[in-house]
Amino acid sequence: MGASTNANDGINKSMYQWFTQQISAVLPVTLKLFTARLINDAVELKWITTDEQDNASFTIERSGTEQHFSSIAIIPGAKNSTGEKTYVFTDNDPLAGLGFYRLVQTDIDGIKTFFPIKKILNKKDNEQEVVIYPNPFFAEVSAIISLQKSQKVFLSLTDMSGKVIRRANGVYTKGSSEVRIASNDLSKGIYFLKIESDDFNFVKKVVKQ
């Protein structure tokens, strides 16, 4: 039997490169797609795999803006399969406002793989809403802005004295848009996020941790 191509000879590959290759080689599931859609006041979660090895189950986790996830469903995996396999789960009682969904895969040995988080803004069509998250925040703070018409929106982050620390503005279309404000270099403390447009003025206290 020839030498394994994954062997680490300590010369041609760094330990990090070798370890990364091993992790990639043994992932139990290849995920082609993961989507979340709000349909008739329910959230449809859909994901497609193209290969499964020793896959025991998928867990759907949900959270509000506090980012404390809890399980709302467990769906059995195919264990071993090749080719595309489609999974669908519907959350018929989604959280009001901004909700987050996380897909977690568990193999037969109990090892878990976490896939990227999806966001859903659950609101009535005639409502205008601004959702700030996370709060408290660390590296950045985001605003989900829902508009009834296309318009220019101005955002500013100020300290307690009213001094402007960050500014952002842009023309946003009807519907929901996310604006992110980098804040990794800010000192810990209390700030105010102000959002202004033709239709509304919004101020929210936010805390940097």
VENSULPE-V138018 format. One record per residue. RES is the residue in one letter. PHI is phi in whole degrees, -180 to 180 (none if undefined). D_LAST is the distance of its C-alpha to the last C-alpha in Angstrom with 2 decimals. Layout:
RES:PHI:D_LAST
RES:PHI:D_LAST
This chain:
M:none:55.76
G:-74:54.04
A:-68:50.90
S:-70:47.62
T:-73:45.91
N:-93:42.55
A:-65:43.58
N:-100:41.51
D:-87:44.02
G:78:41.43
I:-117:42.93
N:-81:42.55
K:-133:39.05
S:-74:35.97
M:-61:34.57
Y:-63:31.52
Q:-62:33.93
W:-65:36.11
F:-64:33.33
T:-61:31.94
Q:-66:35.50
Q:-66:36.02
I:-62:32.94
S:-64:34.06
A:-74:37.57
V:-112:36.83
L:-57:34.44
P:-74:36.25
V:-135:35.66
T:-102:35.90
L:-97:34.09
K:-89:35.70
L:-155:33.93
F:-146:31.25
T:-129:31.05
A:-134:29.87
R:-135:31.87
L:-90:32.10
I:-132:35.82
N:51:37.45
D:68:34.39
A:-127:33.82
V:-107:31.68
E:-97:33.80
L:-107:32.27
K:-134:34.56
W:-142:34.48
I:-127:37.25
T:-107:37.87
T:-113:40.51
D:-162:40.78
E:-134:39.94
Q:-131:40.64
D:55:40.28
N:-90:37.93
A:-82:37.76
S:-166:35.52
F:-118:32.75
T:-118:30.07
I:-96:28.49
E:-112:25.00
R:-131:23.42
S:-150:20.10
G:-88:18.85
T:-68:15.68
E:-76:13.72
Q:62:14.89
H:-104:16.68
F:-81:19.97
S:-137:23.31
S:-75:26.80
I:-119:29.18
A:-166:32.03
I:-125:33.59
I:-117:36.20
P:-60:38.67
G:-86:38.78
A:-85:42.05
K:67:41.88
N:-132:43.85
S:-158:44.68
T:-128:45.25
G:85:45.23
E:-70:43.03
K:-133:41.99
T:-105:40.28
Y:-121:38.10
V:-138:37.21
F:-135:35.27
T:-115:34.92
D:-91:32.31
N:-82:34.48
D:-133:31.90
P:-69:28.72
L:-67:25.69
A:-75:25.86
G:78:23.66
L:-88:21.42
G:-126:22.01
F:-121:21.26
Y:-125:23.96
R:-127:23.92
L:-99:27.18
V:-122:27.53
Q:-104:30.79
T:-123:32.25
D:-90:35.27
I:-67:38.10
D:-93:36.59
G:88:33.37
I:-77:31.26
K:-108:28.72
T:-124:27.81
F:-104:24.96
F:-101:25.71
P:-55:23.58
I:-80:22.04
K:-111:23.91
K:-111:22.79
I:-136:25.15
L:-103:25.11
N:-98:27.56
K:-150:28.98
K:-76:32.45
D:-59:34.07
N:-93:34.63
E:-93:31.13
Q:-110:28.79
E:-146:25.15
V:-123:21.71
V:-119:18.99
I:-107:15.32
Y:-157:13.18
P:-73:10.79
N:-150:9.17
P:-67:6.33
F:-125:6.07
F:-122:5.57
A:-85:9.03
E:-156:10.68
V:-122:11.34
S:-120:14.90
A:-124:17.59
I:-95:20.70
I:-111:23.49
S:-110:26.83
L:-122:29.82
Q:-89:33.45
K:-155:34.77
S:-67:33.98
Q:-166:32.47
K:-85:30.30
V:-126:26.70
F:-114:24.60
L:-124:20.80
S:-146:18.87
L:-111:15.33
T:-120:15.72
D:-87:14.13
M:-64:15.29
S:-85:18.63
G:97:19.35
K:-69:19.17
V:-77:18.80
I:-99:16.21
R:-138:17.09
R:-132:20.25
A:-156:21.78
N:-156:25.01
G:180:27.59
V:-95:30.38
Y:-116:29.48
T:-82:32.19
K:-57:32.89
G:112:30.70
S:-102:27.07
S:-135:25.10
E:-108:21.57
V:-120:19.88
R:-109:16.87
I:-120:14.96
A:-67:13.62
S:-147:10.50
N:-62:9.94
D:-90:11.33
L:-78:9.44
S:-73:8.20
K:-64:5.11
G:154:6.83
I:-102:9.05
Y:-132:11.09
F:-125:14.15
L:-101:15.39
K:-110:19.18
I:-130:21.65
E:-130:25.38
S:-149:28.54
D:-63:32.21
D:-100:31.68
F:-158:28.52
N:-126:25.76
F:-135:22.34
V:-133:19.36
K:-136:16.12
K:-77:13.24
V:-128:9.85
V:-122:6.36
K:-93:3.80
Q:-106:0.00
